[in-house]
Amino acid sequence: MAHVYRSVGGRKLDKVIALNDGVQADLEERTLAMAARAEADLLQHSSSGDAFIDIDHGDVDWYVVLSDERGQRAALSIEYGRAARIDPETGQEKAAMDGLFILHKATNLPSSRHSRIRF
């Protein structure tokens, strides 16, 4: 009968596997591909603004980030859209905007919580 160890050298088995050089290389490659798709999609829609795609690497995980820290801080609106509203200071109507789902498309995630995930 096989014995399954929960840790190796004091580390949890899942972290040992996640930190494996081959696993990290594959995650980096997939992250770079997702970031390239996201950047290409963002450039198609960008008329002005400072939004950009960034890559971040934590201790284990890799992240593709839609950032607009340099501009209007509108990354959430770019990804998910926004409803129309009246600016309380100017009284000017801010038009609604459909979400572009830049990150969702780049990672093949559904753009609606009612969609099914496709692999």
DSSP file (Angstrom, degrees, kcal/mol; ACC not computed):
  #  RESIDUE AA STRUCTURE BP1 BP2  ACC     N-H-->O    O-->H-N    N-H-->O    O-->H-N    TCO  KAPPA ALPHA  PHI   PSI    X-CA   Y-CA   Z-CA
    1    1 A M              0   0    0      0, 0.0     2,-0.1     0, 0.0     0, 0.0   0.000 360.0 360.0 360.0 135.0    0.0    0.0    0.0
    2    2 A A        -     0   0    0      1,-0.0     2,-0.5     2,-0.0     0, 0.0  -0.439 360.0-144.5 -76.5 148.2    1.3    3.4   -1.0
    3    3 A H        -     0   0    0     -2,-0.1     2,-0.6     2,-0.0    -1,-0.0  -0.969   8.5-151.2-114.3 126.7    1.8    6.1    1.6
    4    4 A V        -     0   0    0     -2,-0.5     2,-0.3     2,-0.0    -2,-0.0  -0.864  10.7-145.8-100.5 120.9    1.1    9.7    0.6
    5    5 A Y        -     0   0    0     -2,-0.6     3,-0.1     1,-0.1     8,-0.1  -0.662   6.9-156.6 -86.3 139.1    3.2   12.3    2.4
    6    6 A R  S    S+     0   0    0     -2,-0.3     7,-2.2     1,-0.1     2,-0.3   0.632  78.5  26.0 -87.3 -15.3    1.5   15.7    3.2
    7    7 A S  E     -A   12   0A   0      5,-0.3     2,-0.4     6,-0.1     5,-0.2  -0.978  60.4-153.5-145.8 158.1    4.9   17.5    3.4
    8    8 A V  E >  S-A   11   0A   0      3,-2.7     3,-1.7    -2,-0.3     8,-0.0  -0.983  85.5 -12.5-133.1 119.8    8.4   17.2    2.1
    9    9 A G  T 3  S-     0   0    0     -2,-0.4     3,-0.1     1,-0.3    -1,-0.1   0.831 130.8 -52.5  60.0  32.4   11.2   18.7    4.1
   10   10 A G  T 3  S+     0   0    0      1,-0.3     2,-0.3     0, 0.0    -1,-0.3   0.402 117.1 110.5  85.1  -3.2    8.7   20.5    6.3
   11   11 A R  E <  S-A    8   0A   0     -3,-1.7    -3,-2.7     1,-0.0    -1,-0.3  -0.813  77.7-102.1-104.8 146.3    6.9   22.1    3.4
   12   12 A K  E >>  -A    7   0A   0     -2,-0.3     4,-2.0    -5,-0.2     3,-0.5  -0.376  31.8-122.6 -61.3 142.9    3.4   21.3    2.3
   13   13 A L  H 3> S+     0   0    0     -7,-2.2     4,-2.3     1,-0.2     5,-0.2   0.862 109.5  55.8 -59.1 -40.1    3.5   19.0   -0.8
   14   14 A D  H 3> S+     0   0    0     -8,-0.3     4,-2.3     1,-0.2    -1,-0.2   0.860 108.6  48.1 -64.5 -33.1    1.4   21.4   -2.9
   15   15 A K  H <> S+     0   0    0     -3,-0.5     4,-2.1     2,-0.2    -1,-0.2   0.876 108.7  53.7 -73.7 -36.6    3.9   24.2   -2.3
   16   16 A V  H  < S+     0   0    0     -4,-2.0     4,-0.4     2,-0.2    -2,-0.2   0.931 113.3  43.4 -59.8 -45.0    6.9   22.0   -3.1
   17   17 A I  H >< S+     0   0    0     -4,-2.3     3,-1.2     1,-0.2     6,-0.3   0.921 112.3  52.6 -66.5 -44.2    5.2   21.1   -6.5
   18   18 A A  H 3< S+     0   0    0     -4,-2.3    -1,-0.2     1,-0.3    -2,-0.2   0.830 110.0  49.0 -62.4 -32.5    4.2   24.8   -7.1
   19   19 A L  T 3< S+     0   0    0     -4,-2.1    -1,-0.3    -5,-0.1    -2,-0.2   0.466  81.2 124.2 -88.1  -1.5    7.8   25.9   -6.6
   20   20 A N  S <> S-     0   0    0     -3,-1.2     4,-2.7    -4,-0.4     5,-0.2  -0.328  70.3-124.7 -57.5 138.7    9.3   23.3   -8.9
   21   21 A D  H  > S+     0   0    0      1,-0.2     4,-2.3     2,-0.2     5,-0.2   0.875 110.0  49.9 -56.9 -41.1   11.4   24.9  -11.6
   22   22 A G  H  > S+     0   0    0      2,-0.2     4,-2.0     1,-0.2    -1,-0.2   0.892 111.5  48.0 -65.7 -40.0    9.4   23.3  -14.4
   23   23 A V  H  > S+     0   0    0     -6,-0.3     4,-2.5     2,-0.2    -2,-0.2   0.924 112.9  48.1 -66.6 -44.5    6.1   24.3  -12.9
   24   24 A Q  H  X S+     0   0    0     -4,-2.7     4,-2.5     1,-0.2    -2,-0.2   0.885 110.3  52.0 -64.4 -38.4    7.3   27.9  -12.5
   25   25 A A  H  X S+     0   0    0     -4,-2.3     4,-2.3    -5,-0.2    -1,-0.2   0.908 110.9  47.7 -63.8 -41.2    8.7   28.0  -16.0
   26   26 A D  H  X S+     0   0    0     -4,-2.0     4,-2.6     2,-0.2    -2,-0.2   0.911 111.7  49.9 -66.1 -42.2    5.3   26.9  -17.4
   27   27 A L  H  X S+     0   0    0     -4,-2.5     4,-2.5     1,-0.2    -2,-0.2   0.902 110.9  49.9 -62.9 -40.3    3.4   29.4  -15.3
   28   28 A E  H  X S+     0   0    0     -4,-2.5     4,-2.6     2,-0.2    -2,-0.2   0.928 111.1  48.8 -63.4 -44.2    5.7   32.2  -16.5
   29   29 A E  H  X S+     0   0    0     -4,-2.3     4,-2.0     1,-0.2    -2,-0.2   0.923 113.5  46.1 -61.9 -45.2    5.2   31.1  -20.1
   30   30 A R  H  X S+     0   0    0     -4,-2.6     4,-2.4     2,-0.2    -1,-0.2   0.897 112.4  51.3 -64.4 -40.0    1.4   31.0  -19.7
   31   31 A T  H  X S+     0   0    0     -4,-2.5     4,-2.7    -5,-0.2    -2,-0.2   0.915 109.4  49.5 -64.0 -43.9    1.4   34.4  -17.9
   32   32 A L  H  X S+     0   0    0     -4,-2.6     4,-2.1     2,-0.2    -1,-0.2   0.891 111.2  49.8 -62.7 -39.7    3.5   36.0  -20.7
   33   33 A A  H  X S+     0   0    0     -4,-2.0     4,-2.1     2,-0.2    -2,-0.2   0.917 112.1  47.4 -65.5 -42.9    1.1   34.6  -23.3
   34   34 A M  H  X S+     0   0    0     -4,-2.4     4,-2.6     1,-0.2    -2,-0.2   0.913 111.7  50.7 -63.5 -42.7   -2.0   35.9  -21.4
   35   35 A A  H  X S+     0   0    0     -4,-2.7     4,-2.7     1,-0.2    -1,-0.2   0.886 109.0  51.7 -63.7 -38.8   -0.3   39.3  -20.9
   36   36 A A  H  X S+     0   0    0     -4,-2.1     4,-2.2     2,-0.2    -1,-0.2   0.920 111.4  46.7 -64.3 -43.5    0.4   39.6  -24.7
   37   37 A R  H  X S+     0   0    0     -4,-2.1     4,-2.1     2,-0.2    -2,-0.2   0.917 114.2  48.2 -63.8 -42.3   -3.2   38.8  -25.6
   38   38 A A  H  X S+     0   0    0     -4,-2.6     4,-2.7     2,-0.2    -2,-0.2   0.913 111.4  49.8 -64.7 -42.9   -4.5   41.3  -23.0
   39   39 A E  H  X S+     0   0    0     -4,-2.7     4,-2.3     2,-0.2    -1,-0.2   0.908 110.8  49.6 -63.2 -42.5   -2.0   44.0  -24.3
   40   40 A A  H  X S+     0   0    0     -4,-2.2     4,-1.2     2,-0.2    -1,-0.2   0.908 113.5  46.1 -63.3 -41.9   -3.1   43.5  -27.9
   41   41 A D  H  X S+     0   0    0     -4,-2.1     4,-0.9     1,-0.2     3,-0.2   0.909 112.1  50.6 -68.0 -42.0   -6.8   43.7  -27.0
   42   42 A L  H >X S+     0   0    0     -4,-2.7     4,-1.2     1,-0.2     3,-0.7   0.896 107.0  54.4 -63.2 -40.3   -6.2   46.8  -24.8
   43   43 A L  H 3< S+     0   0    0     -4,-2.3    -1,-0.2     1,-0.2    -2,-0.2   0.823 102.5  57.9 -64.7 -30.6   -4.4   48.5  -27.6
   44   44 A Q  H 3< S+     0   0    0     -4,-1.2    -1,-0.2    -3,-0.2    -2,-0.2   0.801 115.7  35.5 -66.4 -28.3   -7.3   47.9  -30.0
   45   45 A H  H << S+     0   0    0     -4,-0.9     2,-0.7    -3,-0.7    -2,-0.2   0.524  90.2 108.2-103.6  -8.4   -9.6   49.8  -27.6
   46   46 A S     <  +     0   0    0     -4,-1.2     3,-0.1     1,-0.2    -4,-0.0  -0.609  23.5 155.2 -82.5 113.1   -7.3   52.5  -26.3
   47   47 A S  S    S-     0   0    0     -2,-0.7     2,-0.3     1,-0.5    -1,-0.2   0.727  75.9 -21.6-100.6 -32.6   -8.1   55.9  -27.7
   48   48 A S  S    S+     0   0    0      0, 0.0    -1,-0.5     0, 0.0     3,-0.2  -0.957  90.9  81.0-162.2 170.4   -6.5   57.8  -24.8
   49   49 A G  S    S-     0   0    0     -2,-0.3    19,-0.0     1,-0.1    -3,-0.0  -0.489  71.8 -93.4 112.8 175.6   -5.6   57.1  -21.2
   50   50 A D        +     0   0    0     -2,-0.2    20,-0.3    18,-0.1    -1,-0.1   0.164  65.2 136.9-118.4  16.4   -2.9   55.5  -19.3
   51   51 A A        +     0   0    0     -3,-0.2     2,-0.3    17,-0.2    17,-0.2  -0.372  25.4 166.7 -67.4 144.8   -4.1   52.0  -18.8
   52   52 A F  E     -B   67   0B   0     15,-2.7    15,-3.0    -2,-0.0     2,-0.4  -0.975  36.5-109.3-152.8 163.3   -1.5   49.2  -19.4
   53   53 A I  E     -B   66   0B   0     -2,-0.3     2,-0.3    13,-0.2    13,-0.2  -0.827  36.7-177.9 -98.6 134.9   -1.0   45.5  -18.8
   54   54 A D  E     -B   65   0B   0     11,-2.8    11,-3.2    -2,-0.4     2,-0.4  -0.904  18.8-140.0-129.5 157.3    1.5   44.5  -16.2
   55   55 A I  E     -B   64   0B   0     -2,-0.3     2,-0.4     9,-0.2     9,-0.2  -0.968  18.0-173.4-118.4 135.8    2.9   41.2  -14.9
   56   56 A D  E     -B   63   0B   0      7,-2.3     7,-3.1    -2,-0.4     2,-0.5  -0.973   9.5-156.8-128.5 144.7    3.6   40.5  -11.2
   57   57 A H  E     -B   62   0B   0     -2,-0.4     5,-0.2     5,-0.2     4,-0.1  -0.974  11.6-173.1-124.6 117.7    5.2   37.5   -9.6
   58   58 A G        -     0   0    0      3,-2.9     5,-0.0    -2,-0.5     0, 0.0   0.019  53.4 -70.2 -86.8-159.4    4.6   36.7   -6.0
   59   59 A D  S    S-     0   0    0      1,-0.1     3,-0.1     3,-0.0    -2,-0.0   0.885 125.2  -9.6 -62.3 -38.9    6.3   34.0   -4.0
   60   60 A V  S    S+     0   0    0      1,-0.1     2,-0.1   -36,-0.0    -1,-0.1   0.653 121.6  71.1-125.7 -46.5    4.5   31.2   -6.0
   61   61 A D        -     0   0    0     -4,-0.1    -3,-2.9     1,-0.0     2,-0.3  -0.368  60.6-142.8 -88.1 157.5    1.8   32.8   -8.2
   62   62 A W  E     -B   57   0B   0     -5,-0.2     2,-0.4    -2,-0.1    -5,-0.2  -0.902  18.4-159.1-114.2 146.1    2.0   34.9  -11.4
   63   63 A Y  E     -B   56   0B   0     -7,-3.1    -7,-2.3    -2,-0.3     2,-0.5  -0.979  16.4-153.2-132.4 138.8   -0.4   37.7  -12.1
   64   64 A V  E     -B   55   0B   0     -2,-0.4     2,-0.4    -9,-0.2    -9,-0.2  -0.962  28.8-165.4-105.3 124.7   -1.6   39.6  -15.2
   65   65 A V  E     -B   54   0B   0    -11,-3.2   -11,-2.8    -2,-0.5     2,-0.7  -0.933  23.4-151.0-121.9 131.2   -2.8   43.0  -14.1
   66   66 A L  E     -B   53   0B   0     -2,-0.4     2,-0.4   -13,-0.2   -13,-0.2  -0.899  33.1-174.8 -93.8 112.2   -4.8   45.7  -15.9
   67   67 A S  E     +B   52   0B   0    -15,-3.0   -15,-2.7    -2,-0.7     3,-0.0  -0.882  32.6 166.0-116.8 141.0   -3.5   48.9  -14.3
   68   68 A D    > > +     0   0    0     -2,-0.4     5,-1.8   -17,-0.2     3,-0.7  -0.154  37.8 127.6-136.8  38.3   -4.6   52.5  -14.7
   69   69 A E  T 3 5S+     0   0    0      1,-0.2   -18,-0.1     4,-0.1    -1,-0.0   0.771  71.6  55.0 -68.2 -26.2   -2.7   53.9  -11.7
   70   70 A R  T 3 5S+     0   0    0    -20,-0.3    -1,-0.2    -3,-0.0   -19,-0.1   0.714 119.4  22.9 -79.0 -19.8   -1.1   56.6  -13.9
   71   71 A G  T < 5S-     0   0    0     -3,-0.7    -3,-0.1   -21,-0.1   -22,-0.0   0.368 125.6 -25.9-115.9-118.9   -4.4   58.0  -15.2
   72   72 A Q  T   5S-     0   0    0      1,-0.0    -3,-0.1     2,-0.0    -2,-0.0   0.366  73.3-120.9 -89.3   4.9   -8.0   58.0  -14.1
   73   73 A R      < +     0   0    0     -5,-1.8     3,-0.3     1,-0.1     4,-0.1   0.929  66.9 142.0  55.0  47.5   -7.7   54.8  -12.0
   74   74 A A     >  +     0   0    0     -6,-0.2     4,-2.6     1,-0.2     5,-0.2   0.134  16.7 118.2-107.7  18.5  -10.4   53.3  -14.3
   75   75 A A  H  > S+     0   0    0      1,-0.2     4,-2.4     2,-0.2     5,-0.2   0.877  77.9  51.9 -56.4 -40.1   -9.2   49.7  -14.6
   76   76 A L  H  > S+     0   0    0     -3,-0.3     4,-2.8     1,-0.2     5,-0.4   0.913 111.8  46.0 -63.8 -42.4  -12.3   48.4  -13.0
   77   77 A S  H  > S+     0   0    0     -3,-0.2     4,-2.0     3,-0.2    -2,-0.2   0.865 111.2  53.2 -67.6 -36.3  -14.5   50.3  -15.4
   78   78 A I  H  < S+     0   0    0     -4,-2.6    22,-2.9     2,-0.2    23,-0.5   0.933 116.5  38.4 -63.4 -45.2  -12.4   49.2  -18.3
   79   79 A E  H  < S+     0   0    0     -4,-2.4    22,-1.7    20,-0.2    -2,-0.2   0.947 135.5  16.6 -72.1 -49.0  -12.8   45.6  -17.4
   80   80 A Y  H  < S-     0   0    0     -4,-2.8    19,-0.7     1,-0.2    -3,-0.2   0.572  98.9-129.4-106.6 -11.6  -16.4   45.5  -16.2
   81   81 A G  E  <  -C   98   0C   0     -4,-2.0     2,-0.3    -5,-0.4    -1,-0.2  -0.304  19.5-111.1  88.3-178.7  -18.0   48.7  -17.6
   82   82 A R  E     -C   97   0C   0     15,-2.5    15,-2.4    -2,-0.1     2,-0.2  -0.991  16.0-113.8-153.9 154.5  -20.0   51.3  -15.7
   83   83 A A        -     0   0    0     -2,-0.3     2,-0.1    13,-0.2    11,-0.1  -0.508  45.1 -92.7 -83.9 156.9  -23.6   52.6  -15.5
   84   84 A A        +     0   0    0     -2,-0.2     2,-0.3    12,-0.1    11,-0.2  -0.399  54.7 168.8 -66.1 147.5  -24.5   56.1  -16.5
   85   85 A R  E     -D   94   0D   0      9,-2.0     9,-3.8    -2,-0.1     2,-0.5  -0.980  36.3-111.0-156.0 164.0  -24.4   58.7  -13.7
   86   86 A I  E     -D   93   0D   0     -2,-0.3     7,-0.2     7,-0.2     6,-0.1  -0.888  31.8-126.0-101.2 127.1  -24.5   62.4  -13.0
   87   87 A D     >  -     0   0    0      5,-3.0     4,-3.0    -2,-0.5     5,-0.2  -0.618  16.2-148.9 -71.0 119.1  -21.3   64.0  -11.7
   88   88 A P  T  4 S+     0   0    0      0, 0.0    -1,-0.2     0, 0.0    -2,-0.0   0.770  92.6  48.8 -64.4 -25.7  -22.4   65.7   -8.5
   89   89 A E  T  4 S+     0   0    0      1,-0.1    -2,-0.0     3,-0.1    -3,-0.0   0.886 127.3  20.3 -81.0 -40.0  -19.7   68.5   -8.9
   90   90 A T  T  4 S-     0   0    0      2,-0.2     3,-0.1    -3,-0.1    -1,-0.1   0.638  89.6-132.1-104.8 -17.7  -20.4   69.4  -12.5
   91   91 A G     <  +     0   0    0     -4,-3.0     2,-0.2     1,-0.3    -2,-0.0   0.514  60.0 142.1  74.8   3.5  -23.9   68.1  -13.1
   92   92 A Q        -     0   0    0     -5,-0.2    -5,-3.0    -6,-0.1     2,-0.4  -0.558  55.2-118.6 -81.0 139.8  -22.5   66.6  -16.3
   93   93 A E  E     -D   86   0D   0     -2,-0.2     2,-0.6    -7,-0.2    -7,-0.2  -0.657  19.4-149.2 -81.1 129.3  -23.8   63.2  -17.3
   94   94 A K  E     -D   85   0D   0     -9,-3.8    -9,-2.0    -2,-0.4    -1,-0.0  -0.881  24.7-124.8 -96.6 121.6  -21.2   60.5  -17.5
   95   95 A A        -     0   0    0     -2,-0.6     2,-0.1   -11,-0.2    -1,-0.0  -0.232  21.7-105.5 -68.7 152.6  -22.2   58.0  -20.1
   96   96 A A        -     0   0    0    -12,-0.1     2,-0.4   -15,-0.0   -13,-0.2  -0.368  34.6-157.6 -69.4 156.5  -22.5   54.3  -19.5
   97   97 A M  E     -C   82   0C   0    -15,-2.4   -15,-2.5    -2,-0.1     2,-0.2  -0.992  13.2-128.9-141.6 130.9  -19.7   52.1  -20.8
   98   98 A D  E     -C   81   0C   0     -2,-0.4   -17,-0.3   -17,-0.2     2,-0.1  -0.514  37.2-104.6 -72.8 146.3  -19.8   48.4  -21.6
   99   99 A G        -     0   0    0    -19,-0.7   -20,-0.2    -2,-0.2   -19,-0.2  -0.422  17.7-152.3 -69.2 146.7  -17.0   46.4  -20.1
  100  100 A L        -     0   0    0    -22,-2.9   -21,-0.2   -23,-0.2   -20,-0.1   0.649  18.5-148.6 -92.8 -18.9  -14.2   45.3  -22.4
  101  101 A F     >  +     0   0    0    -22,-1.7     4,-2.6   -23,-0.5     5,-0.2   0.884  32.6 164.5  51.9  45.6  -13.3   42.2  -20.4
  102  102 A I  H  > S+     0   0    0      1,-0.2     4,-2.0     2,-0.2     5,-0.1   0.928  73.5  39.3 -58.1 -50.6   -9.6   42.5  -21.4
  103  103 A L  H  > S+     0   0    0      2,-0.2     4,-1.8     1,-0.2     6,-0.3   0.887 113.4  55.3 -71.0 -38.7   -8.4   40.1  -18.7
  104  104 A H  H  >>S+     0   0    0      1,-0.2     5,-2.5     2,-0.2     4,-0.6   0.936 111.3  44.2 -59.0 -46.6  -11.3   37.7  -19.0
  105  105 A K  H ><5S+     0   0    0     -4,-2.6     3,-0.8     1,-0.2    -1,-0.2   0.910 111.6  53.0 -65.2 -42.0  -10.6   37.3  -22.7
  106  106 A A  H 3<5S+     0   0    0     -4,-2.0    -1,-0.2     1,-0.2    -2,-0.2   0.803 117.7  37.3 -64.9 -29.0   -6.9   36.9  -22.3
  107  107 A T  H 3<5S-     0   0    0     -4,-1.8    -1,-0.2    -5,-0.1    -2,-0.2   0.391 110.5-117.9-103.1   2.4   -7.3   34.2  -19.7
  108  108 A N  T <<5 +     0   0    0     -3,-0.8    10,-0.6    -4,-0.6    -3,-0.2   0.776  64.0 147.7  63.4  28.2  -10.3   32.5  -21.4
  109  109 A L      < -     0   0    0     -5,-2.5    -1,-0.2    -6,-0.3    -2,-0.1  -0.652  56.1 -98.8 -86.6 151.0  -12.5   33.3  -18.4
  110  110 A P        -     0   0    0      0, 0.0    -1,-0.1     0, 0.0     7,-0.1  -0.393  19.7-140.9 -68.8 148.5  -16.2   34.0  -19.0
  111  111 A S  S    S+     0   0    0     -2,-0.1     2,-0.4    -7,-0.1   -12,-0.1   0.433  86.5  49.9 -89.2   0.7  -17.2   37.6  -19.1
  112  112 A S  S >  S-     0   0    0      4,-0.1     3,-1.7     1,-0.1    -1,-0.0  -0.992  79.7-130.4-136.6 144.1  -20.5   36.9  -17.2
  113  113 A R  T 3  S+     0   0    0     -2,-0.4    -1,-0.1     1,-0.3    -2,-0.0   0.641 111.1  58.4 -69.7  -8.9  -21.1   34.9  -14.1
  114  114 A H  T 3  S+     0   0    0      2,-0.1    -1,-0.3     0, 0.0     2,-0.1   0.532  88.5  96.2 -93.3  -7.6  -23.8   33.1  -16.0
  115  115 A S  S <  S-     0   0    0     -3,-1.7     2,-0.3     1,-0.1     0, 0.0  -0.412  77.2-117.7 -79.0 158.7  -21.3   31.9  -18.7
  116  116 A R        -     0   0    0     -2,-0.1     2,-0.4    -7,-0.1    -2,-0.1  -0.746  27.6-112.6 -93.7 145.1  -19.7   28.5  -18.5
  117  117 A I        -     0   0    0     -2,-0.3     2,-0.4    -7,-0.1    -8,-0.1  -0.616  31.6-157.4 -76.0 131.4  -16.0   28.2  -18.3
  118  118 A R              0   0    0    -10,-0.6    -1,-0.0    -2,-0.4     0, 0.0  -0.933 360.0 360.0-112.4 133.5  -14.4   26.7  -21.4
  119  119 A F              0   0    0     -2,-0.4    -1,-0.1   -10,-0.0   -10,-0.0   0.381 360.0 360.0-110.2 360.0  -11.0   25.0  -21.4
